[in-house]
Amino acid sequence: MESPAGPVPAPPPGASSRLWRLCSLVMALFLALAGAVQVNDPDPGLWIVAYAVPAALTLVVSLNPPIADNIVWRSLSDLHLAACVGGSAILGYSLLVNAQKNILHEEEGRELSGLVIITVWMSLCRSSAKKPLGGVHLAVAVFLSLSPFIMWLYIYVNSEMRASWPSHCKTFV
Protein backbone atom coordinates (compact mmCIF):
# COMPACT_ATOMS: atom_id res chain seq x y z
CA MET A 1 0.00 0.00 0.00
CA GLU A 2 1.32 3.44 -0.90
CA SER A 3 0.87 6.68 1.00
CA PRO A 4 2.10 10.17 0.04
CA ALA A 5 5.13 9.57 2.26
CA GLY A 6 5.94 6.22 0.64
CA PRO A 7 5.00 2.60 1.27
CA VAL A 8 3.10 1.82 4.44
CA PRO A 9 4.73 -1.09 6.25
CA ALA A 10 2.55 -4.08 6.97
CA PRO A 11 2.08 -4.96 10.63
CA PRO A 12 4.30 -7.74 11.90
CA PRO A 13 2.71 -11.16 11.20
CA GLY A 14 2.05 -11.89 14.87
CA ALA A 15 0.66 -8.44 15.71
CA SER A 16 -2.93 -9.22 14.74
CA SER A 17 -2.73 -12.54 16.57
CA ARG A 18 -1.50 -10.81 19.74
CA LEU A 19 -4.19 -8.14 19.42
CA TRP A 20 -6.87 -10.83 18.97
CA ARG A 21 -5.63 -12.66 22.08
CA LEU A 22 -5.60 -9.41 24.07
CA CYS A 23 -9.15 -8.57 22.92
CA SER A 24 -10.23 -12.08 23.92
CA LEU A 25 -8.69 -11.68 27.35
CA VAL A 26 -10.41 -8.30 27.81
CA MET A 27 -13.75 -9.77 26.73
CA ALA A 28 -13.30 -12.75 29.05
CA LEU A 29 -12.79 -10.25 31.89
CA PHE A 30 -15.83 -8.22 30.85
CA LEU A 31 -18.06 -11.28 30.53
CA ALA A 32 -16.91 -12.55 33.94
CA LEU A 33 -17.63 -9.15 35.51
CA ALA A 34 -21.01 -9.01 33.77
CA GLY A 35 -21.83 -12.41 35.26
CA ALA A 36 -20.67 -11.35 38.72
CA VAL A 37 -22.96 -8.31 38.87
CA GLN A 38 -25.99 -10.53 38.20
CA VAL A 39 -26.06 -11.85 41.78
CA ASN A 40 -28.72 -9.33 42.82
CA ASP A 41 -30.80 -9.64 39.62
CA PRO A 42 -34.35 -11.01 39.94
CA ASP A 43 -33.27 -14.06 37.89
CA PRO A 44 -29.54 -14.37 38.64
CA GLY A 45 -29.04 -18.02 37.71
CA LEU A 46 -30.03 -17.45 34.10
CA TRP A 47 -27.85 -14.38 33.61
CA ILE A 48 -24.82 -15.66 35.50
CA VAL A 49 -24.78 -18.70 33.19
CA ALA A 50 -25.47 -16.49 30.15
CA TYR A 51 -22.25 -14.57 30.87
CA ALA A 52 -20.12 -17.25 32.55
CA VAL A 53 -20.23 -19.71 29.63
CA PRO A 54 -18.88 -17.25 27.04
CA ALA A 55 -16.43 -15.89 29.64
CA ALA A 56 -14.93 -19.36 30.05
CA LEU A 57 -14.97 -20.12 26.31
CA THR A 58 -13.36 -16.74 25.55
CA LEU A 59 -10.69 -17.19 28.23
CA VAL A 60 -9.72 -20.50 26.65
CA VAL A 61 -9.53 -18.81 23.22
CA SER A 62 -7.31 -16.05 24.63
CA LEU A 63 -4.90 -18.67 25.96
CA ASN A 64 -5.05 -21.02 22.96
CA PRO A 65 -6.81 -19.55 19.88
CA PRO A 66 -6.89 -22.79 17.83
CA ILE A 67 -9.13 -24.35 20.51
CA ALA A 68 -12.07 -22.62 18.79
CA ASP A 69 -11.85 -25.35 16.13
CA ASN A 70 -12.23 -28.13 18.73
CA ILE A 71 -15.53 -30.04 18.48
CA VAL A 72 -16.30 -29.66 22.19
CA TRP A 73 -15.59 -25.91 22.14
CA ARG A 74 -17.65 -25.46 18.96
CA SER A 75 -20.56 -27.52 20.33
CA LEU A 76 -20.71 -25.53 23.57
CA SER A 77 -20.41 -22.30 21.63
CA ASP A 78 -23.12 -23.27 19.12
CA LEU A 79 -25.51 -24.32 21.89
CA HIS A 80 -24.93 -21.08 23.77
CA LEU A 81 -25.25 -19.02 20.57
CA ALA A 82 -28.59 -20.68 19.80
CA ALA A 83 -29.87 -19.87 23.30
CA CYS A 84 -28.67 -16.27 22.99
CA VAL A 85 -30.31 -15.80 19.59
CA GLY A 86 -33.57 -17.24 20.94
CA GLY A 87 -33.38 -15.03 24.02
CA SER A 88 -32.63 -12.01 21.83
CA ALA A 89 -35.69 -12.69 19.71
CA ILE A 90 -37.92 -12.95 22.79
CA LEU A 91 -36.48 -9.82 24.40
CA GLY A 92 -36.58 -7.91 21.11
CA TYR A 93 -40.26 -8.73 20.66
CA SER A 94 -40.99 -7.75 24.26
CA LEU A 95 -39.24 -4.41 23.76
CA LEU A 96 -41.03 -3.80 20.48
CA VAL A 97 -44.40 -4.33 22.14
CA ASN A 98 -43.78 -2.85 25.61
CA ALA A 99 -40.88 -0.35 25.55
CA GLN A 100 -41.77 2.98 27.12
CA LYS A 101 -38.44 4.82 26.76
CA ASN A 102 -34.81 4.38 25.72
CA ILE A 103 -34.01 0.66 25.58
CA LEU A 104 -31.09 1.06 28.01
CA HIS A 105 -33.61 2.36 30.57
CA GLU A 106 -35.61 -0.85 30.17
CA GLU A 107 -34.49 -4.03 31.94
CA GLU A 108 -35.15 -6.04 28.78
CA GLY A 109 -33.11 -3.56 26.74
CA ARG A 110 -30.04 -4.01 28.91
CA GLU A 111 -30.51 -7.79 28.82
CA LEU A 112 -30.89 -7.70 25.02
CA SER A 113 -27.73 -5.61 24.70
CA GLY A 114 -25.80 -8.20 26.68
CA LEU A 115 -27.10 -11.05 24.53
CA VAL A 116 -26.19 -9.18 21.33
CA ILE A 117 -22.66 -8.56 22.61
CA ILE A 118 -22.33 -12.25 23.50
CA THR A 119 -23.69 -13.36 20.13
CA VAL A 120 -21.38 -11.14 18.08
CA TRP A 121 -18.36 -11.98 20.22
CA MET A 122 -18.88 -15.73 20.14
CA SER A 123 -19.40 -15.54 16.38
CA LEU A 124 -16.04 -13.78 16.07
CA CYS A 125 -14.40 -16.44 18.25
CA ARG A 126 -15.93 -19.16 16.12
CA SER A 127 -14.73 -17.59 12.87
CA SER A 128 -11.22 -17.11 14.28
CA ALA A 129 -10.72 -20.88 14.28
CA LYS A 130 -10.38 -21.11 10.51
CA LYS A 131 -7.97 -18.23 10.01
CA PRO A 132 -6.54 -15.45 12.14
CA LEU A 133 -8.76 -12.43 12.38
CA GLY A 134 -7.66 -9.33 10.52
CA GLY A 135 -9.10 -6.26 8.88
CA VAL A 136 -12.76 -5.63 9.61
CA HIS A 137 -13.12 -8.64 11.94
CA LEU A 138 -10.21 -7.48 14.07
CA ALA A 139 -11.54 -3.91 14.11
CA VAL A 140 -14.93 -5.23 15.31
CA ALA A 141 -13.14 -7.28 17.98
CA VAL A 142 -11.25 -4.22 19.25
CA PHE A 143 -14.41 -2.09 19.22
CA LEU A 144 -16.48 -4.79 20.91
CA SER A 145 -13.88 -5.47 23.60
CA LEU A 146 -13.66 -1.76 24.49
CA SER A 147 -17.34 -0.79 24.17
CA PRO A 148 -18.69 -2.50 27.32
CA PHE A 149 -16.17 -0.66 29.49
CA ILE A 150 -16.94 2.64 27.73
CA MET A 151 -20.67 2.02 28.26
CA TRP A 152 -20.13 1.20 31.93
CA LEU A 153 -18.11 4.41 32.35
CA TYR A 154 -20.83 6.43 30.59
CA ILE A 155 -23.51 4.92 32.81
CA TYR A 156 -21.39 5.45 35.92
CA VAL A 157 -21.04 9.20 35.24
CA ASN A 158 -24.63 9.62 33.98
CA SER A 159 -26.59 9.90 37.22
CA GLU A 160 -29.84 10.65 35.34
CA MET A 161 -29.67 7.24 33.65
CA ARG A 162 -28.91 5.43 36.91
CA ALA A 163 -31.76 7.21 38.72
CA SER A 164 -34.39 5.43 36.62
CA TRP A 165 -33.00 1.95 37.22
CA PRO A 166 -34.63 -0.64 39.46
CA SER A 167 -33.05 -1.06 42.89
CA HIS A 168 -31.22 -4.30 42.01
CA CYS A 169 -29.25 -2.42 39.33
CA LYS A 170 -28.11 0.29 41.74
CA THR A 171 -26.70 -1.82 44.54
CA PHE A 172 -23.84 -3.92 43.18
CA VAL A 173 -21.23 -1.63 41.68
Contacts in CASP RR format, 6 or more apart in sequence:
PFRMAT RR
TARGET T0000
AUTHOR 0000-0000-0000
METHOD contacts of the structure
MODEL  1
MESPAGPVPAPPPGASSRLWRLCSLVMALFLALAGAVQVNDPDPGLWIVA
YAVPAALTLVVSLNPPIADNIVWRSLSDLHLAACVGGSAILGYSLLVNAQ
KNILHEEEGRELSGLVIITVWMSLCRSSAKKPLGGVHLAVAVFLSLSPFI
MWLYIYVNSEMRASWPSHCKTFV
1 7 0 8 1.000
1 8 0 8 1.000
2 8 0 8 1.000
16 132 0 8 1.000
16 133 0 8 1.000
16 134 0 8 1.000
16 135 0 8 1.000
16 138 0 8 1.000
17 65 0 8 1.000
17 132 0 8 1.000
19 138 0 8 1.000
19 141 0 8 1.000
19 142 0 8 1.000
20 65 0 8 1.000
20 128 0 8 1.000
20 132 0 8 1.000
20 133 0 8 1.000
20 134 0 8 1.000
20 138 0 8 1.000
20 141 0 8 1.000
21 62 0 8 1.000
21 63 0 8 1.000
21 65 0 8 1.000
22 62 0 8 1.000
23 138 0 8 1.000
23 141 0 8 1.000
23 142 0 8 1.000
23 144 0 8 1.000
23 145 0 8 1.000
24 58 0 8 1.000
24 59 0 8 1.000
24 61 0 8 1.000
24 62 0 8 1.000
24 65 0 8 1.000
24 125 0 8 1.000
24 141 0 8 1.000
24 145 0 8 1.000
25 59 0 8 1.000
25 62 0 8 1.000
26 145 0 8 1.000
26 146 0 8 1.000
27 58 0 8 1.000
27 121 0 8 1.000
27 144 0 8 1.000
27 145 0 8 1.000
28 55 0 8 1.000
28 56 0 8 1.000
28 58 0 8 1.000
28 59 0 8 1.000
28 62 0 8 1.000
30 145 0 8 1.000
30 148 0 8 1.000
30 149 0 8 1.000
31 51 0 8 1.000
31 52 0 8 1.000
31 54 0 8 1.000
31 55 0 8 1.000
31 58 0 8 1.000
31 118 0 8 1.000
31 121 0 8 1.000
32 51 0 8 1.000
32 52 0 8 1.000
32 55 0 8 1.000
32 59 0 8 1.000
34 51 0 8 1.000
34 55 0 8 1.000
34 114 0 8 1.000
34 148 0 8 1.000
35 47 0 8 1.000
35 48 0 8 1.000
35 50 0 8 1.000
35 51 0 8 1.000
35 52 0 8 1.000
35 55 0 8 1.000
36 48 0 8 1.000
37 172 0 8 1.000
37 173 0 8 1.000
38 44 0 8 1.000
38 45 0 8 1.000
38 47 0 8 1.000
38 48 0 8 1.000
38 51 0 8 1.000
39 48 0 8 1.000
39 172 0 8 1.000
40 168 0 8 1.000
40 171 0 8 1.000
40 172 0 8 1.000
41 47 0 8 1.000
41 168 0 8 1.000
42 168 0 8 1.000
47 111 0 8 1.000
50 83 0 8 1.000
50 84 0 8 1.000
50 115 0 8 1.000
50 118 0 8 1.000
51 118 0 8 1.000
53 76 0 8 1.000
53 80 0 8 1.000
54 80 0 8 1.000
54 118 0 8 1.000
54 121 0 8 1.000
54 122 0 8 1.000
57 73 0 8 1.000
57 76 0 8 1.000
57 77 0 8 1.000
57 80 0 8 1.000
57 122 0 8 1.000
57 125 0 8 1.000
58 121 0 8 1.000
58 122 0 8 1.000
58 125 0 8 1.000
60 67 0 8 1.000
60 73 0 8 1.000
61 67 0 8 1.000
61 68 0 8 1.000
61 73 0 8 1.000
61 125 0 8 1.000
61 128 0 8 1.000
65 128 0 8 1.000
65 129 0 8 1.000
65 132 0 8 1.000
66 129 0 8 1.000
67 73 0 8 1.000
68 74 0 8 1.000
68 77 0 8 1.000
68 125 0 8 1.000
68 126 0 8 1.000
68 128 0 8 1.000
68 129 0 8 1.000
69 129 0 8 1.000
69 130 0 8 1.000
74 126 0 8 1.000
74 129 0 8 1.000
77 122 0 8 1.000
77 125 0 8 1.000
77 126 0 8 1.000
78 126 0 8 1.000
80 118 0 8 1.000
80 122 0 8 1.000
81 119 0 8 1.000
81 122 0 8 1.000
81 123 0 8 1.000
81 126 0 8 1.000
84 115 0 8 1.000
84 118 0 8 1.000
84 119 0 8 1.000
84 122 0 8 1.000
85 119 0 8 1.000
87 115 0 8 1.000
88 112 0 8 1.000
88 115 0 8 1.000
88 116 0 8 1.000
88 119 0 8 1.000
91 108 0 8 1.000
91 109 0 8 1.000
91 111 0 8 1.000
91 112 0 8 1.000
91 115 0 8 1.000
92 108 0 8 1.000
92 109 0 8 1.000
92 112 0 8 1.000
94 108 0 8 1.000
95 103 0 8 1.000
95 106 0 8 1.000
95 108 0 8 1.000
95 109 0 8 1.000
95 112 0 8 1.000
98 106 0 8 1.000
98 108 0 8 1.000
99 106 0 8 1.000
99 108 0 8 1.000
99 109 0 8 1.000
100 106 0 8 1.000
101 164 0 8 1.000
103 109 0 8 1.000
103 110 0 8 1.000
103 112 0 8 1.000
103 113 0 8 1.000
104 110 0 8 1.000
104 113 0 8 1.000
104 155 0 8 1.000
104 161 0 8 1.000
105 161 0 8 1.000
105 164 0 8 1.000
105 165 0 8 1.000
107 166 0 8 1.000
107 169 0 8 1.000
110 169 0 8 1.000
117 144 0 8 1.000
117 147 0 8 1.000
117 148 0 8 1.000
120 140 0 8 1.000
120 144 0 8 1.000
121 144 0 8 1.000
124 133 0 8 1.000
124 137 0 8 1.000
124 140 0 8 1.000
124 141 0 8 1.000
124 144 0 8 1.000
127 133 0 8 1.000
127 137 0 8 1.000
128 137 0 8 1.000
133 141 0 8 1.000
155 161 0 8 1.000
155 162 0 8 1.000
156 162 0 8 1.000
156 173 0 8 1.000
162 169 0 8 1.000
162 170 0 8 1.000
END
